[in-house]
Amino acid sequence: MSQQRGPFTTPEPADNERTGSTPLDALLDVFQVRQYFNLLVGATDLAGRLVRDAGFVNEVRRAVVSLPFERRPKASVSFPPAEPHLPGPGSGRLGLVATGGSGALATIIGVVRALEEAGGSISVYSLCSGGALFGFPLAAGLSSQEAAELTMGLESGEYIDVSWRGMAGALASLGRGWAGILRGDKLEQYYRRHLGDLTLGQLQTPAYAPIWNIESNRLEYLGPRTYPDLPVARAIRMAVSLPLFMQPVPLDGGSWCDGGIVDIFPVHPILNIEPPVDAVVALNVFYPPSFAGEDESGWQRQLASIMHIARQVRSSQQVQLARENLARLRTSLDVELLEPVPYWKVRATGFYQQFLDNRDWPDFMRGGRAAMVEALRRRNGTWGGPPVPVPTVSGE
């Protein structure tokens, strides 16, 4: 029996109306505003950096086209002598949650180095974006020194593989199928040479990283309980496949990218996937301390005031979720927040600088170690106590 239409019933929309697929719909979609601001701010930051920093221009050029005489010798990482009588974190399970932050996540290796000196270890890693480069080798069973040497071998020529053919073809096809400047093949091959065909299910320590699906716009977490048969080398590639920068990676019939664009501080694996831990080391190397937003007070008096609004809009959702995730951790667990990297190091184009150039990575490793040593001494074995009540903050 056909359904009678009431006086206010609208006809069933056509497919293109249901999906909002007309050009005008796409242009005026309110959720596109954040993307417009992303493009505006990103282009402005890049243009400013290119104008004032010839060194950055040369690093970009060198990463794309390296001349034979420019190859740098493989850098080695030396840590200070082991701290005597360093108190350990106790016998409980210790988790590590890290933000994204490109090469600045080398701090993870330093944190583990300090724990090795104290006789402690990580029981589960929750990594994000660049953290996968450093955290998954540690989870595979490498020592901090071995992981440092492996990652310092990542000279840009080892993983920067520009998709020249794809970009050329994109012009002819009006962009159909083109989704990233870099392919990601060389990065995966590098880790496969060192880690072999090791799968996530075979990791010595469970480790997870968020990935984002293009077709269904959803977030999942790669790890031993979710994708046990996936090679670790492929997982690392997927975790750092930043949209527009590196091409998506196929998995189970879908196309997947770096999930840090949604969840920059992924606590879900620690709280909901793996068995409970007693305490957590939290690493923030992407946003200002304690995930504060940038201060744009007085924006109304600045030239190009809308640019100051744009900077806030582009990060508003991500940084707010990070604050809420930190609050969730602190409500449930004993949390030690470490922030050993100055924010300006990864701000704006600094994020790409730390991906293209690994010369700061040893300093990041030593900084992570120093921060963890200080935390171990200050706590003096008192890890895993009851969660500290967190005062309610407006916006959390």
Secondary structure, DSSP 4 states (H G I P E B T S, - for coil): -PPPP-TTPPPPPPHHHHHT-SHHHHHH-GGGHHHHHHHHHHHHHHHHHHHH-HHHHHHHHHHHS--GGGPPPPPP--PPPPPTT-----SS-EEEEE---GGGGGHHHHHHHHHHHHT---SEEE--TTHHHHHHHHHTT--HHHHHHHHHT--GGGT--B-HHHHHHHHHTTTTT--EEE--HHHHHHHHHHHTT-BGGG-SS-EEEEEEETTTTEEEEESTTT-TTSBHHHHHHHHT--TEEE--EEETTEEEEEGGGT-SS--HIIIIISPP-SEEEEE--SSSGGGPPP--TTGGGSTTHHHHHHHHHHHHHHHHHHHHHHHHHHHHSEEEEE--S-GGGTTTTHHHHHHH--TTHHHHHHHHHHHHHHHHHHHTT--S-SPPPPPP-TT-
